[in-house]
Amino acid sequence: MASALKNLIPPKIASAQALSSSSTAARMQRVVEFYSKLPKGPAPKASPGLNPFARYKARYIDGENASGAPLFHAMLGLFLIGQEERVRE
């Protein structure tokens, strides 16, 4: 039973003996430098880009800005297309 649980316990990675050896200390120093250079805090919001459909979706459909405006825009567009068809006749 003890040998089965022994595999579940992780080894001590940053023990005093392991940190005192020069090769391990240099490796740990590189790891610390890498993680200290990473940005802190939340990631900035991504820009919707130059695509007009993506900008429309970000403005009216996604997130906190969700509203009924796209439904109104669709009805208005269909109305204008219908009026254009009447004028052609």
C-alpha positions, 0 to 999 in steps of 0.5 A: 500500500505504501509503495502505491502511494509513493508514486502519487507524491511529487518529488521535491523540485526546489529542495535546498540540496537541489538548488545548491548544485550549480547546474540546477541553480542555473536552470532554475534561474533561467526559469525564474527569468522567463516567468518574470518576463511574462505579462501580468494581469488579464489579457487585453481585449482583441480588436474585431479587426477590419471586417465590417461583419465582425465589427457589427457583431462585436457592436450589436450582438456580442457581450454586454452590448447585445440588443434587438438592433440587428432584428430591427436592421433586418426588418428595415433592410427587407422593407427597403428591398421590398420598396425597391421592387415596387418602384421597379414595377 
